[in-house]
């Protein structure tokens, strides 16, 4: 794919754009933040990224279109990094976070949010759910990391008064099959749960429980199209009022 699902939304609705950047990727690939016109920065380790960005200051390269484009990109990255670094430096104490992969990412996310960094989208990642073998122990560990990191994130932003202004959305490449395979794991499936969290979210279960007696070649039949989750962000959270590619959002955001 050439672009993520957020790219056309940001192109068509300039009001969504951030002051410094449109998105920050704290782990993994750009995913939904990839695409032409999106100003996104990948910085798995902010301190290292800021050091590297400071070395990118270069004078414009006259007379060579390719070098001129490269110098413009480098200077744009440096300016964006400088703006983010200044905002992170003035962020308040965000409290304790678990020293885990996701915990460290969400701590940086909390710092960006509480510093009023005006970054519309922050992407984090927790890999490891492709559990073809020995799923039980791996899955327990991952769910513990997810729960503890999200709990710290909620506590931090509730204390700072930002929780009602933040929406957390999960997504995955694929679900898991119902039946255990021969390696005490599960193989790729076609349905998976998604979570929306935040102070403005009306909690509850949306969609019907997938029946275990009506499978599609061993896969659960999904009850909600994932694009309805995207439509919820576009419609109810950002107030665009146009759905997403013909799908309507879920009634789970308080007005």
Phi, psi and omega in degrees: 000141181277337183208156177275175186290342180280335186303309180295329178296317181288327177293318184279342184227083183302339181294344179283340188296148180276172180288314183259307178221164178272334181202151176237128178256116184263351176192151177077191180276176184291329176053243182295344181266010177271151178137155182295135177092347178272126178267091181240148181236134176258118180215089181292327175234099187307316183299316179294319180298316181295321177297315180293322182294327180295339179276358186270359180293113182226147176287153178302141180262100182283146173086355180225111186298320182294315180292325178296317178298317180298317181294325177294318179297315181298316181291327176295318177297316181297316181294319178295317179297321179297318178296318179293319181298317179298321180291319179295325181294330181261010178290151180279172176294123184263004177087188185274137175232148177296144180276063178239171181304309180286325179300318179294321178296314183290335174294316176297319178300317178296321178296318178297318183291315183286343176272005184055045180293348177054049174256112186298323185228130174237123183254129173242174181211145173227092182280171174114359184277001178277072194267076177284339182225144174049055188292321191305306182293318180297315182295320177301314181296316181295318180293326176295316179297317179298312183296314183293320180292316179293325177297314179298321179297314180295315180300316182297310184285335173293318180294327182273353180084017183256354190298325180288348182255009184236137174238123177259128179233131176259153172208161181215158179290327184199165176262203179233154177285163182285315188275137176295141177274189183280001182243024181060033176225195176225152181262176184300137178237187185243002180222147181204154175282150174233153181238140166239127183229149176155165182294338181264003183274132173275106186297157178145177179258122181250126185103158181277154175294125180295129181288137178279351181261359180230082184257158176251096183054041179090356181256147170298145173270119182295148184257341176227133175290136183299337180290344173289331175292316177299319179297327177297318178296312183294314185282296191277326183274310181269351175069030182282333173066028181227010181069199179216109178051044177087359180257144179261154182282172178270148181278058187240008179246128177289139179279000000 
